[in-house]
Every structure is written in C-alpha cells, then in structure tokens.
Amino acid sequence: MLRKHGSHNVERFIQFNDETVNSAFWMELSDLAAALSGDPDLKVEYGPLAYLQTEPAVLYVSHFWHHRTEQEEKDGMKSDVYLRALGTKVFTDLQAVQQFERRAKSSFARQLLALAEDVRIETLCAQERPGMRRAFETRKQVLKRYHEVQLTVNIAKGFYSDAVYNALYLLWQADAPFEWRSINPLIDAAVPFIDRTARSLFDARTTADVVRAVTDISDVMDDLDLRAMVNEYSHLPKYSKDEPETVIDPGKRQDPLQNDDTQEEEDNEQFNEQFSTWHRESEETRGTFMQFDLDRGAKTPMMGNTAREGDEGDAALASVQGRSKKASREQYNRLLAERRDSEEQPDNTVYGKENKGAKALFDSPVSASDEEREQYRVLKNETAPVVRKLKRMIEKSIEKKKTSPRTDLLTGRLGRKLTRFYTDDNPRLFFKKQEPSREIDAVFFLLIDCSASMYDKMDDVKKSAVLFHETLKTLRVPHEITGFWEDTASLSANMKPNHFLTVVSFDRSHQAESGPSIMQLRPEEDNRDGFALRIAIEKMAVRSEQRKFLIVFSDGEPSAAEYDKNGVLDTHEAVLLARKKGMTVFNLFIGDEALNESRQETMRTIYGMGSIMAPDVSELPAVLIPILKKLLFESI
C-alpha cells in the first residue's frame, strides 16, 4: 500500500508541473503587447511576477493567474499586459522611479511603489481604453480575495510589514468604507498617519505624487524597526543605470611587485631585436616562443619611446633566464577550432528572432535499396487509379481551355450572333481563339514534419507523398518533397541544428526513378516549423512559375528548444511572409489530436483558412486529392 500511495503522489506532482500553453491565447497576448506599446519587438514571457523590462524589451505575465477559472486566468493575464504595455509604457514617469530607486532600500518601499503606481495607472488605462474594464474588474476581485486571506495569515505569523502591504491594497481597492484591523501595537499607533497618507493616492496625478506618498509611508515603517517583508507580491524593476566602473588599462600591470626597487634612467640600455611570443590571438602556427611569469623586477621610467616617472602600474623590467621551445600542437588546434566555431555562427536575424542559433543542414537521400524500391512500387500501384483519374480531369480541362474561344470582344473574328448590332449601343460581335500556353504554370513544395510524434503516422504520410509525387510527375509540374526535424542530441547554447532531407528535388521531380527516396522519410526528433517554412520560402522565391503552393504535413504544434511558447507565433509570421510573397500555404493537420477543439483553434490561428483537419491518418490521401485537384485547376 505504501508503494501505491507513493506512486500516486508522484503522478500528481508530474501532472501539476505539466503546464500546457494555450498557443492561440499566447499569440493574442503578444499581439496585444505589441499593439498597445507600439513596439513590435516586445516579447511576452511568463514570470513569477508581472513587470516590464526595458533592456531587452520583455513584458512578464505573472504565474499568479495559473490554476484559476478559465475566465479569471485570461482576464488576469490580459490585465498584466494592459498595465505594463499601456500603463507603464505610457503613463509612468521612469525618471521619478529612478530617483526613488536611488533612495529606497527596503523591499517594502519598492513593492509598495509598484502596487501604488498600478492602482493609479489602472484608472488611466480604463479611461483610455474602456474595453479593458472587465479584465480590471476580474483582477480586482481575485486580488481582493487573495489579500484578505494573506492579511489574516501574515498577522497570525507575525509578518507585520507584509500585513500592512495587504491592508493598503484592500484600502486602495475598497468599494465600501475601509476599517483597519489591529496588526501590531506599534503599527496601530501609526495607522492614522499611514491611512491619511495612503488616501492621498486617490488624488495623485503623476508618478511623482505616488512616490511622495509611498516615501512618507515607508519612512514611518522604517522608524518602527519591524521585520522586513517576507513575501514578494509585486516587483519594481531596476530602471536606474549603475554608475560606470573605473576603466582599467589592460596594458598596465595591476598587482604590485614583491620588491620596491627602481632602476636609474641612465642604466637603461635599449636595443632593437624581435622576440616572438605566443598568445591566443597569434595568427602564426610555427616558431619558438618565450613564456614566463614576472612577479619580481625593477620599476622603470621607460614607456614606449617616451620617458616619465615610474609607478607601480607600469610594466616591470627584470633580468630573466629562460629557454625557447615549440608551442604544443594542441594549443594551436584549440585556437583554430575556436576561430572556426566563431566563424560558423549562424546569422541570428535572417530567420526571425525566435530561431536564434538555428542552422539549416541539407541532407541528400542515399541510393534507394531494393526494399525501398519494392515499398514504393506497392504504394505507387495503390495510388495509380487516383493518379490516372486526376490526370484525365486536368488534361481535359487544359484542352478545353485551349480550344474554347473568347467571345464578346470588340475586335477579332466576326461571330454569328449579329442581332446585337441592332439591339446594343456598344455591340461586341467578335471572338478570338485561345493562344497556346504552358499547360500548368505552377510549382509545389511539400514539407513533411519528421518529429518523433509522427512514428505511428509516417506510413500513411509516405503514401500521400507518393500520390502527390506521381500526380505532379505525370502532369510534369515541378515539385519538391522535404522532411524536416531538429536534432536535439546536438543542441548547444549557440547552435540548433535543423535537418532538411529532400527526397524529391525540383530538378529531379520529372525523372522516372525519383520516387523511391520518399521511403527514407522516418520520425526523428523535434519540429521547428517557422524555421522550416522560411527555408522553403527561400527556395520557392527563386522559382519563375506564376503560381506557388506550399503544403505542410504535421501532427501538432511546433515543438523545439526554447520554442514552446513563441513557436506558434513564429510559424504564423512565416505563413504571413509566404502569403505576402504571393504563395499559397496549406497545412494538413493529421492524427487524433485534430478532433481536439483547442488544437484546431491553434492550427487555424497559424494557417487561417489554409488549415485542413484529417482526424484519421488513413484518410489523408482522400483529403489530399481534392486539394490537389483544386490547386491544379486554379493553375491552368
């Protein structure tokens, strides 16, 4: 029984920490923050407390709102964004806060200023944007319940500074006359002054007014010599800049010599001879080097080609004996490796800020084995009837378009319907035959998610890829099929390797033996969808075809290192980029998760109307057929 009880506790702990991110709502918060602040680069992150960090620009939404009702959680997080992106950004005087920070030392003072300023700017935000009132009302009701409980707990535990903070929040947010509870004899004696000063906040017009009230209250609390605040309810970020440290010349000796000898200037002897030394910046990888440490010698007035009085900061002149030797090859190899790594650092701005350090590694398929060729032959035979049917439909449409004349023209060949010459003011009596043109002026790119979660879906995905390839090959439409994944085993702080395995390339898509490589697609690790889309966009952008179609097979949201919260937003931005460049983007969302309403909402948030659900992966070919048919007809 003990073992079972312990397992149950572990399971509950794991479930408690298995936080899921509502990606669609997270995108909404990011858009809100960018719109309200006017800063499109402002990032939104989770944190223990809500505040606005200026450098780098990050808006933190508090974990406080987790594990509440859905409405309370959403309104609470939105109110954090409203207060920081609009309130702090627009209405808070950071110069007044900086002056306060230089004087305020106690946690009570700093937390109280953050709270009092929030109370002031909340009213201003609601006046500026009345639509924020509901979120602020929810915020107030939740926090009032919380501080009422905290006030009781802190009085019982003897955390009197915390209790005063709780009481002041309840005073500032009270809907009825507020009465102070007995906290501690010393505080009770100071309550009349604290209460009178706190109520002046209702008349505060600027941050400076708030600073004066908070300073007066915190000065009284300091005089009472109470225990410092134990809990942290609010956070005041450090807006004041530190004083610059004294700059030290790295060329001067910093540690004093063990002796204090000084060499006379007339004893100086100078001669010109070059001595090689090795250090980390050496360019040459050959020669001999002098290596020694110097901690004893005589101070000299020599400094370059000039002379002045020596001091302990000058270089020391000493007589040493040593011997030269070859530097080890290991030193050179390490140096060269460091340089090579620095030169290979990826450009962190080309593919979006969320893909910092991501590097594309383009893999080529190996020669197809006999087993892979047989697997491909089986799938090709299974899809052949559908391919033939699609081909006949498209070819008939192409032929009809070529032979069908354009009628009702002002110039051309005279038609047979001449009655309009008498009935119409501006009769169109002529027609022209269609000019010969390319059959299908289009190009397709199929991106296949090869993350680990695709392990039970990859066989059906391959069948759909075969259908896709065989249909376009018979119609001689150029296309490319690429699987993508992120290599988690090789991740580092500065490098996130992303593999792209192109099993069918544009230049080989018409060739008869180009299909069997599709069988080499297999589930791998993570999926960084936004980065993969941008790589595909780069390839498609150089194509000359008029219509460009980008189709993504995936079974869920993007999931990669440091990509969990903002991966959806980054992928959405990549989709918008493709559409701005005139490309049509579709996503085929496959698997049982497609039935989940929140997942459907997330995928529609990313792809808009271009997201198509396939709950049963075996239905994927049936879903792909009408899409291909529609896109091909549009391209004729």
C-alpha positions as CSV (number, residue, x, y, z in Angstrom):
1,M,0.0,0.0,0.0
2,L,2.9,2.4,0.8
3,R,4.3,1.9,-2.7
4,K,0.9,2.6,-4.3
5,H,0.4,5.7,-2.2
6,G,3.9,7.0,-3.2
7,S,3.3,6.4,-6.9
8,H,0.0,8.3,-6.7
9,N,1.8,11.3,-5.1
10,V,4.5,11.2,-7.8
11,E,1.8,11.1,-10.5
12,R,0.0,14.1,-9.0
13,F,3.3,16.0,-8.9
14,I,4.0,15.3,-12.5
15,Q,0.6,16.4,-13.6
16,F,0.8,19.6,-11.5
17,N,4.1,20.6,-13.3
18,D,2.9,19.5,-16.8
19,E,1.9,23.1,-17.8
20,T,0.3,23.4,-21.2
21,V,0.5,26.6,-23.2
22,N,-2.7,27.9,-24.9
23,S,-0.7,29.0,-28.0
24,A,-3.6,30.9,-29.6
25,F,-4.2,32.9,-26.4
26,W,-0.4,33.4,-26.1
27,M,-0.4,34.9,-29.6
28,E,-3.3,37.2,-28.6
29,L,-1.3,38.4,-25.6
30,S,1.8,39.0,-27.9
31,D,-0.3,41.0,-30.4
32,L,-1.9,43.0,-27.6
33,A,1.5,43.9,-26.1
34,A,2.9,44.9,-29.5
35,A,-0.2,47.0,-30.4
36,L,-0.5,48.8,-27.0
37,S,3.2,49.5,-26.6
38,G,3.8,50.4,-30.2
39,D,6.9,48.1,-30.0
40,P,6.6,45.1,-32.4
41,D,9.8,43.6,-30.9
42,L,8.3,43.5,-27.3
43,K,8.4,39.9,-26.1
44,V,5.9,38.4,-23.8
45,E,7.2,35.8,-21.2
46,Y,5.9,34.0,-18.1
47,G,7.4,35.0,-14.8
48,P,6.7,34.8,-11.1
49,L,5.6,38.4,-11.1
50,A,4.4,40.8,-13.7
51,Y,6.6,43.7,-14.8
52,L,8.1,45.5,-17.8
53,Q,11.8,45.0,-18.5
54,T,13.2,47.8,-20.7
55,E,16.5,46.2,-21.9
56,P,15.9,43.9,-23.6
57,A,12.3,44.7,-24.0
58,V,10.3,41.9,-22.3
59,L,6.9,42.0,-20.7
60,Y,6.4,39.4,-18.0
61,V,3.0,37.9,-17.3
62,S,2.6,36.5,-13.8
63,H,2.2,32.8,-12.9
64,F,-0.2,34.0,-10.2
65,W,-3.1,33.6,-12.7
66,H,-2.5,29.9,-13.3
67,H,-4.8,27.2,-11.9
68,R,-7.8,29.5,-11.7
69,T,-11.0,29.5,-13.7
70,E,-10.6,30.0,-17.4
71,Q,-12.1,33.5,-17.3
72,E,-10.0,34.6,-14.3
73,E,-6.9,33.3,-15.9
74,K,-7.5,35.0,-19.3
75,D,-8.6,38.3,-17.8
76,G,-5.8,38.3,-15.2
77,M,-3.1,37.8,-17.9
78,K,-4.7,40.4,-20.1
79,S,-4.7,42.9,-17.2
80,D,-1.0,42.3,-16.7
81,V,-0.4,43.2,-20.4
82,Y,-2.7,46.2,-20.2
83,L,-0.9,47.6,-17.1
84,R,2.6,47.0,-18.5
85,A,2.2,47.7,-22.2
86,L,0.0,50.7,-21.9
87,G,0.1,51.8,-18.3
88,T,3.9,51.6,-17.5
89,K,4.9,52.4,-21.1
90,V,2.7,55.5,-21.5
91,F,1.7,56.8,-18.0
92,T,4.7,56.0,-15.7
93,D,7.4,58.6,-15.3
94,L,10.6,56.4,-15.3
95,Q,12.7,59.4,-14.2
96,A,10.7,59.7,-11.0
97,V,11.0,56.0,-10.4
98,Q,14.8,56.1,-10.9
99,Q,15.1,58.9,-8.3
100,F,13.1,56.8,-5.9
101,E,15.3,53.7,-6.5
102,R,18.4,55.6,-5.6
103,R,16.9,56.3,-2.1
104,A,14.7,53.3,-1.4
105,K,16.5,50.4,0.2
106,S,13.7,48.3,1.7
107,S,11.7,45.7,-0.1
108,F,8.6,47.2,1.5
109,A,9.2,50.5,-0.2
110,R,9.9,49.1,-3.6
111,Q,6.9,46.7,-3.6
112,L,4.6,49.4,-2.3
113,L,5.6,51.8,-5.1
114,A,4.9,49.1,-7.7
115,L,1.5,48.5,-6.2
116,A,0.5,52.2,-5.7
117,E,1.6,53.1,-9.3
118,D,-0.5,50.1,-10.6
119,V,-3.5,51.5,-8.8
120,R,-3.0,54.9,-10.4
121,I,-2.4,53.8,-14.0
122,E,-5.2,51.2,-13.9
123,T,-7.7,54.0,-13.8
124,L,-5.9,55.8,-16.6
125,C,-5.8,52.7,-18.8
126,A,-9.5,52.1,-18.3
127,Q,-10.2,55.7,-19.3
128,E,-8.0,55.4,-22.4
129,R,-9.4,52.0,-23.4
130,P,-12.9,51.3,-21.8
131,G,-12.8,47.8,-23.2
132,M,-10.2,47.0,-20.5
133,R,-12.7,47.5,-17.7
134,R,-13.9,43.9,-17.5
135,A,-10.4,42.5,-17.2
136,F,-9.5,45.0,-14.5
137,E,-12.7,44.2,-12.6
138,T,-11.9,40.5,-12.6
139,R,-8.3,41.3,-11.5
140,K,-9.6,43.4,-8.6
141,Q,-12.0,40.8,-7.3
142,V,-9.4,38.0,-7.4
143,L,-6.7,40.1,-5.8
144,K,-9.0,41.3,-3.1
145,R,-9.9,37.8,-2.0
146,Y,-6.2,36.9,-2.1
147,H,-5.0,39.8,0.1
148,E,-7.8,39.4,2.6
149,V,-6.6,35.8,3.2
150,Q,-2.9,37.0,3.2
151,L,-3.7,39.7,5.7
152,T,-5.1,37.2,8.2
153,V,-2.2,34.8,7.7
154,N,0.5,37.4,8.0
155,I,-0.9,38.9,11.2
156,A,-1.0,35.4,12.7
157,K,2.6,34.6,11.6
158,G,4.0,38.0,12.8
159,F,4.8,39.2,9.3
160,Y,3.7,42.7,10.1
161,S,5.3,44.5,7.1
162,D,3.5,42.1,4.8
163,A,0.2,42.7,6.6
164,V,0.5,46.4,6.1
165,Y,1.1,45.9,2.4
166,N,-2.1,43.6,2.2
167,A,-4.1,46.2,4.2
168,L,-3.0,49.0,1.9
169,Y,-4.1,47.1,-1.2
170,L,-7.5,46.5,0.4
171,L,-7.8,50.2,1.3
172,W,-7.0,51.3,-2.3
173,Q,-9.4,48.9,-3.9
174,A,-12.2,49.1,-1.3
175,D,-15.8,49.5,-2.6
176,A,-17.0,50.5,0.9
177,P,-15.5,52.4,3.8
178,F,-12.4,50.6,4.9
179,E,-11.6,49.8,8.6
180,W,-8.1,48.9,9.7
181,R,-7.6,45.7,11.6
182,S,-5.3,45.5,14.6
183,I,-2.0,44.3,13.3
184,N,0.6,45.2,16.0
185,P,0.7,47.9,18.8
186,L,3.5,49.8,17.1
187,I,1.7,49.8,13.7
188,D,-1.7,50.5,15.3
189,A,-0.3,53.7,16.7
190,A,1.0,54.8,13.3
191,V,-2.2,53.8,11.4
192,P,-3.8,57.3,11.5
193,F,-0.8,58.8,9.6
194,I,-0.5,55.8,7.2
195,D,-4.2,55.9,6.5
196,R,-4.2,59.6,5.8
197,T,-1.1,59.4,3.6
198,A,-2.4,56.4,1.7
199,R,-5.7,58.1,0.9
200,S,-3.8,60.9,-0.8
201,L,-3.1,58.4,-3.6
202,F,-6.7,58.9,-4.8
203,D,-5.7,62.5,-5.8
204,A,-2.3,61.5,-7.3
205,R,-1.9,62.8,-10.9
206,T,1.7,61.8,-11.6
207,T,4.2,59.2,-10.7
208,A,6.0,61.8,-8.6
209,D,2.8,62.2,-6.4
210,V,2.8,58.4,-5.9
211,V,6.5,58.5,-5.0
212,R,5.9,61.2,-2.3
213,A,3.1,59.2,-0.6
214,V,5.0,55.9,-0.7
215,T,8.1,57.5,0.6
216,D,6.3,59.0,3.6
217,I,4.7,55.7,4.4
218,S,7.9,53.7,4.1
219,D,9.8,56.2,6.2
220,V,7.3,55.6,9.1
221,M,7.6,51.8,8.6
222,D,11.4,52.1,8.8
223,D,11.2,54.1,12.0
224,L,9.1,51.3,13.6
225,D,12.1,48.9,13.0
226,L,9.9,46.0,12.0
227,R,11.0,42.8,10.3
228,A,11.5,43.2,6.6
229,M,8.9,41.9,4.2
230,V,9.0,38.1,3.8
231,N,6.8,37.7,0.7
232,E,7.1,39.3,-2.7
233,Y,3.8,40.4,-4.1
234,S,4.9,42.9,-6.7
235,H,8.1,43.7,-8.5
236,L,9.7,47.1,-9.3
237,P,12.3,46.5,-12.0
238,K,15.6,48.4,-11.8
239,Y,15.3,51.4,-14.1
240,S,18.2,53.4,-12.8
241,K,21.6,52.7,-14.5
242,D,24.6,51.7,-12.5
243,E,27.5,54.1,-12.3
244,P,30.2,53.2,-14.8
245,E,33.2,51.5,-13.2
246,T,36.6,53.0,-13.5
247,V,38.2,51.8,-16.7
248,I,41.4,50.0,-16.1
249,D,44.1,49.9,-18.8
250,P,44.6,46.2,-19.5
251,G,48.2,47.1,-20.8
252,K,49.3,48.1,-17.3
253,R,50.4,45.8,-14.5
254,Q,47.7,45.6,-11.8
255,D,49.4,43.7,-9.0
256,P,52.3,45.4,-7.1
257,L,55.8,43.9,-7.3
258,Q,57.1,41.9,-4.4
259,N,60.1,44.3,-4.2
260,D,60.2,48.1,-4.5
261,D,63.5,48.5,-6.5
262,T,63.7,51.3,-9.0
263,Q,66.1,51.4,-11.9
264,E,68.0,54.6,-12.6
265,E,67.3,56.1,-16.0
266,E,71.0,56.3,-17.1
267,D,71.2,52.5,-16.7
268,N,68.7,51.9,-19.4
269,E,70.1,50.1,-22.4
270,Q,67.9,49.8,-25.5
271,F,68.4,47.6,-28.5
272,N,66.3,46.5,-31.4
273,E,65.6,42.8,-31.7
274,Q,62.4,41.0,-32.3
275,F,61.3,38.3,-29.9
276,S,58.4,36.0,-30.8
277,T,55.7,35.4,-28.2
278,W,52.7,33.2,-28.4
279,H,49.2,34.1,-27.2
280,R,45.6,33.3,-28.0
281,E,45.5,35.8,-30.8
282,S,48.6,34.6,-32.6
283,E,48.0,34.2,-36.3
284,E,51.1,32.1,-37.0
285,T,51.3,28.4,-36.1
286,R,55.0,27.9,-36.1
287,G,58.1,29.2,-34.4
288,T,59.6,29.4,-30.9
289,F,58.1,31.4,-28.1
290,M,59.3,32.8,-24.7
291,Q,56.9,32.0,-21.9
292,F,57.4,33.2,-18.3
293,D,55.6,34.8,-15.4
294,L,57.0,38.0,-13.9
295,D,56.5,38.9,-10.3
296,R,59.8,40.5,-9.3
297,G,61.8,43.2,-11.0
298,A,62.7,46.9,-11.0
299,K,60.3,49.7,-12.0
300,T,61.5,51.6,-15.0
301,P,60.6,55.0,-16.4
302,M,60.5,53.5,-19.9
303,M,57.1,53.7,-21.6
304,G,57.2,53.1,-25.3
305,N,59.5,55.7,-26.8
306,T,58.9,58.3,-24.1
307,A,60.1,58.6,-20.5
308,R,58.3,59.6,-17.3
309,E,58.4,58.8,-13.7
310,G,57.6,55.2,-12.9
311,D,54.8,53.9,-10.7
312,E,53.5,50.5,-9.6
313,G,51.1,50.4,-12.6
314,D,54.0,50.4,-15.1
315,A,55.5,47.4,-16.7
316,A,58.4,45.8,-14.8
317,L,61.9,45.4,-16.2
318,A,63.7,42.3,-15.0
319,S,66.5,40.0,-15.8
320,V,65.3,36.5,-16.5
321,Q,66.7,33.3,-17.8
322,G,64.6,31.1,-19.9
323,R,64.7,28.8,-22.9
324,S,62.6,28.8,-26.0
325,K,60.5,25.7,-27.1
326,K,57.9,24.8,-29.7
327,A,54.4,25.6,-28.7
328,S,52.3,22.4,-28.4
329,R,50.1,21.4,-31.4
330,E,47.2,21.1,-29.0
331,Q,47.3,24.8,-28.3
332,Y,47.1,25.6,-32.0
333,N,44.3,23.1,-32.7
334,R,42.3,24.5,-29.8
335,L,42.8,28.1,-31.1
336,L,41.9,27.2,-34.7
337,A,38.8,25.3,-33.5
338,E,37.6,28.3,-31.5
339,R,38.1,30.6,-34.5
340,R,36.3,28.1,-36.8
341,D,33.3,27.9,-34.4
342,S,33.1,31.7,-34.2
343,E,33.1,32.0,-38.0
344,E,30.4,29.4,-38.3
345,Q,28.0,31.1,-36.0
346,P,24.6,31.5,-37.9
347,D,23.1,34.8,-38.7
348,N,20.6,35.3,-35.9
349,T,18.3,37.8,-37.7
350,V,17.6,36.3,-41.1
351,Y,15.1,33.7,-40.0
352,G,13.3,35.5,-37.2
353,K,14.2,36.3,-33.6
354,E,12.7,33.0,-32.3
355,N,15.1,31.0,-34.4
356,K,18.3,32.4,-32.9
357,G,21.1,29.9,-33.4
358,A,19.1,27.7,-35.8
359,K,21.2,26.3,-38.6
360,A,19.9,24.5,-41.7
361,L,21.7,21.3,-42.6
362,F,20.7,20.0,-46.0
363,D,20.8,16.2,-46.3
364,S,20.7,14.2,-49.5
365,P,19.0,10.8,-49.7
366,V,21.2,7.7,-50.2
367,S,20.7,5.4,-53.1
368,A,17.3,3.6,-52.7
369,S,17.7,0.0,-51.6
370,D,15.8,-2.9,-53.2
371,E,13.4,-3.0,-50.2
372,E,12.6,0.7,-50.6
373,R,12.0,0.3,-54.3
374,E,9.6,-2.5,-53.6
375,Q,7.8,-0.5,-50.9
376,Y,7.5,2.4,-53.4
377,R,6.2,0.1,-56.1
378,V,3.4,-1.2,-53.8
379,L,2.3,2.3,-52.9
380,K,2.5,3.5,-56.5
381,N,0.2,0.7,-57.6
382,E,-2.3,1.5,-54.8
383,T,-2.5,5.2,-55.8
384,A,-2.4,4.6,-59.6
385,P,-6.2,4.7,-60.2
386,V,-6.5,8.0,-58.4
387,V,-3.5,9.5,-60.3
388,R,-4.9,8.4,-63.7
389,K,-8.3,9.9,-62.8
390,L,-6.8,13.2,-61.8
391,K,-4.6,13.3,-64.8
392,R,-7.5,12.8,-67.2
393,M,-9.6,15.5,-65.5
394,I,-6.7,18.0,-65.7
395,E,-5.8,17.2,-69.3
396,K,-9.5,17.6,-70.4
397,S,-9.6,21.0,-68.6
398,I,-6.4,22.1,-70.3
399,E,-7.6,21.0,-73.8
400,K,-11.0,22.7,-73.2
401,K,-9.3,26.0,-72.3
402,K,-7.1,25.8,-75.4
403,T,-9.9,25.2,-77.8
404,S,-12.6,27.4,-76.2
405,P,-12.7,30.8,-77.9
406,R,-13.0,34.1,-76.1
407,T,-16.2,35.7,-77.2
408,D,-17.9,39.2,-76.9
409,L,-14.8,41.1,-78.0
410,L,-14.6,44.4,-79.8
411,T,-12.0,43.1,-82.2
412,G,-11.2,39.8,-83.8
413,R,-13.2,37.4,-86.0
414,L,-16.9,38.2,-86.7
415,G,-19.2,36.0,-84.8
416,R,-22.6,34.5,-85.8
417,K,-24.8,36.4,-83.3
418,L,-25.3,39.7,-85.2
419,T,-28.7,40.8,-83.8
420,R,-26.8,42.7,-81.0
421,F,-25.6,45.1,-83.7
422,Y,-29.2,46.5,-83.8
423,T,-30.1,46.0,-80.1
424,D,-27.0,47.1,-78.2
425,D,-25.5,50.5,-78.0
426,N,-22.0,49.1,-77.9
427,P,-22.2,45.6,-79.5
428,R,-19.4,43.1,-79.0
429,L,-19.6,40.9,-82.1
430,F,-16.2,39.4,-82.4
431,F,-14.3,36.4,-80.9
432,K,-10.7,35.1,-80.7
433,K,-9.3,31.6,-80.3
434,Q,-7.2,30.9,-77.2
435,E,-3.4,31.4,-77.6
436,P,-1.3,28.3,-76.9
437,S,0.2,28.4,-73.4
438,R,2.0,26.3,-70.9
439,E,-0.2,23.6,-69.5
440,I,0.2,24.3,-65.8
441,D,2.3,27.3,-64.7
442,A,2.7,26.2,-61.1
443,V,5.3,24.8,-58.6
444,F,4.6,22.8,-55.4
445,F,6.7,22.4,-52.2
446,L,5.7,19.6,-49.8
447,L,7.1,20.0,-46.2
448,I,6.8,16.9,-44.0
449,D,7.1,17.1,-40.2
450,C,9.5,14.3,-39.2
451,S,9.3,14.8,-35.5
452,A,9.2,11.9,-33.1
453,S,5.4,12.1,-32.7
454,M,5.0,11.0,-36.3
455,Y,6.1,7.5,-35.6
456,D,2.6,6.0,-36.0
457,K,1.6,8.1,-38.9
458,M,4.7,8.0,-41.2
459,D,3.5,5.1,-43.4
460,D,0.3,6.9,-44.4
461,V,2.2,10.1,-44.8
462,K,4.5,8.3,-47.3
463,K,1.5,7.0,-49.2
464,S,0.2,10.5,-49.5
465,A,3.6,11.8,-50.6
466,V,3.7,9.1,-53.3
467,L,0.2,10.2,-54.5
468,F,1.4,13.8,-54.5
469,H,4.6,13.0,-56.4
470,E,3.1,10.7,-59.0
471,T,0.2,13.1,-59.8
472,L,2.5,16.0,-60.4
473,K,5.1,14.0,-62.2
474,T,2.6,12.7,-64.8
475,L,1.5,16.3,-65.3
476,R,5.1,17.5,-65.5
477,V,4.6,20.0,-62.7
478,P,7.8,20.8,-60.9
479,H,7.7,20.0,-57.2
480,E,9.9,19.2,-54.1
481,I,9.3,16.9,-51.1
482,T,11.4,17.6,-48.0
483,G,11.2,16.2,-44.5
484,F,12.4,18.4,-41.6
485,W,13.4,18.0,-37.9
486,E,15.6,19.5,-35.2
487,D,18.5,17.4,-33.9
488,T,18.1,17.6,-30.1
489,A,21.1,15.4,-29.4
490,S,23.5,18.0,-31.0
491,L,21.9,21.1,-29.4
492,S,24.2,23.7,-27.8
493,A,23.8,27.2,-26.4
494,N,24.6,28.8,-29.8
495,M,23.7,26.1,-32.3
496,K,20.3,24.4,-33.0
497,P,20.9,22.1,-36.0
498,N,17.8,21.6,-38.2
499,H,17.9,18.9,-40.9
500,F,16.2,19.1,-44.2
501,L,16.1,15.8,-46.1
502,T,15.0,16.5,-49.7
503,V,13.8,13.1,-51.1
504,V,12.4,14.6,-54.3
505,S,14.1,17.8,-55.6
506,F,12.8,20.3,-58.2
507,D,15.4,19.3,-60.8
508,R,14.7,15.5,-60.5
509,S,10.9,15.7,-59.9
510,H,10.2,14.7,-63.6
511,Q,12.5,11.7,-63.6
512,A,11.2,8.2,-63.5
513,E,13.4,7.0,-60.7
514,S,12.9,10.0,-58.4
515,G,10.2,8.4,-56.1
516,P,11.7,5.6,-54.1
517,S,13.7,8.0,-51.9
518,I,10.4,9.0,-50.3
519,M,10.7,5.7,-48.3
520,Q,13.7,7.2,-46.5
521,L,11.5,9.6,-44.5
522,R,11.2,8.5,-40.9
523,P,10.3,10.0,-37.5
524,E,13.3,11.8,-35.9
525,E,13.1,14.4,-33.1
526,D,11.7,18.0,-32.7
527,N,10.0,20.3,-35.3
528,R,10.8,24.0,-35.7
529,D,8.0,24.8,-38.2
530,G,8.6,28.5,-38.6
531,F,12.2,28.0,-39.5
532,A,11.4,25.2,-41.9
533,L,8.8,27.4,-43.6
534,R,11.3,30.2,-44.1
535,I,13.8,27.8,-45.7
536,A,11.1,26.6,-48.1
537,I,10.1,30.2,-48.8
538,E,13.7,31.0,-49.8
539,K,13.7,28.1,-52.3
540,M,10.3,29.0,-53.7
541,A,11.1,32.7,-54.1
542,V,13.7,32.0,-56.9
543,R,11.2,29.9,-58.9
544,S,9.8,31.6,-62.1
545,E,6.4,29.9,-62.0
546,Q,3.3,32.1,-61.7
547,R,1.6,30.0,-59.0
548,K,3.5,28.8,-56.0
549,F,2.0,26.3,-53.5
550,L,3.5,25.3,-50.1
551,I,1.8,22.4,-48.3
552,V,2.8,21.3,-44.8
553,F,2.1,17.9,-43.3
554,S,2.1,18.0,-39.5
555,D,0.5,16.3,-36.5
556,G,0.6,19.2,-33.9
557,E,2.0,22.5,-32.8
558,P,5.7,23.4,-33.3
559,S,7.9,21.9,-30.6
560,A,11.6,22.6,-30.2
561,A,14.3,24.0,-27.9
562,E,13.2,27.4,-26.5
563,Y,10.3,27.3,-28.9
564,D,7.4,26.1,-26.9
565,K,5.5,29.4,-26.2
566,N,6.5,31.5,-29.2
567,G,6.7,28.7,-31.8
568,V,3.1,29.2,-32.8
569,L,3.6,33.0,-33.3
570,D,6.8,32.5,-35.2
571,T,5.2,29.9,-37.5
572,H,2.2,32.2,-38.1
573,E,4.6,35.0,-39.0
574,A,6.3,32.7,-41.5
575,V,2.9,31.9,-43.1
576,L,2.2,35.6,-43.4
577,L,5.6,36.1,-45.0
578,A,4.9,33.4,-47.6
579,R,1.5,34.9,-48.4
580,K,3.0,38.4,-48.8
581,K,5.3,36.9,-51.4
582,G,2.3,35.6,-53.3
583,M,2.5,31.9,-52.2
584,T,-0.5,29.8,-51.2
585,V,0.1,28.0,-47.9
586,F,-1.9,24.9,-46.8
587,N,-1.5,22.8,-43.6
588,L,-2.8,19.2,-43.4
589,F,-3.2,18.5,-39.7
590,I,-3.2,14.8,-39.1
591,G,-3.9,12.5,-36.2
592,D,-6.5,12.1,-33.4
593,E,-5.5,15.5,-32.0
594,A,-7.3,17.1,-34.9
595,L,-10.5,16.4,-33.0
596,N,-9.3,18.5,-30.1
597,E,-11.0,21.9,-30.3
598,S,-8.1,23.9,-28.8
599,R,-5.7,22.2,-31.2
600,Q,-8.0,23.1,-34.1
601,E,-8.2,26.7,-32.9
602,T,-4.4,26.8,-32.7
603,M,-3.8,25.5,-36.2
604,R,-6.4,27.9,-37.6
605,T,-4.6,30.7,-35.8
606,I,-1.4,29.8,-37.6
607,Y,-2.7,29.0,-41.1
608,G,-6.1,30.7,-41.1
609,M,-8.5,29.2,-43.7
610,G,-5.5,27.2,-45.0
611,S,-5.7,24.6,-42.2
612,I,-7.4,21.3,-43.1
613,M,-8.0,18.6,-40.5
614,A,-7.6,14.8,-41.1
615,P,-8.6,13.1,-37.8
616,D,-7.8,9.6,-39.2
617,V,-4.4,9.4,-40.8
618,S,-5.6,6.7,-43.2
619,E,-7.9,9.4,-44.7
620,L,-5.0,11.6,-45.6
621,P,-4.8,10.6,-49.3
622,A,-8.6,11.2,-49.7
623,V,-8.2,14.7,-48.1
624,L,-5.2,15.4,-50.4
625,I,-7.0,14.6,-53.6
626,P,-9.5,17.5,-53.7
627,I,-6.8,19.9,-52.6
628,L,-4.5,18.9,-55.4
629,K,-7.5,19.0,-57.8
630,K,-8.5,22.5,-56.8
631,L,-4.9,23.9,-56.9
632,L,-4.2,22.4,-60.3
633,F,-7.4,23.7,-61.8
634,E,-6.5,27.2,-60.5
635,S,-3.1,26.9,-62.2
636,I,-4.5,26.1,-65.7
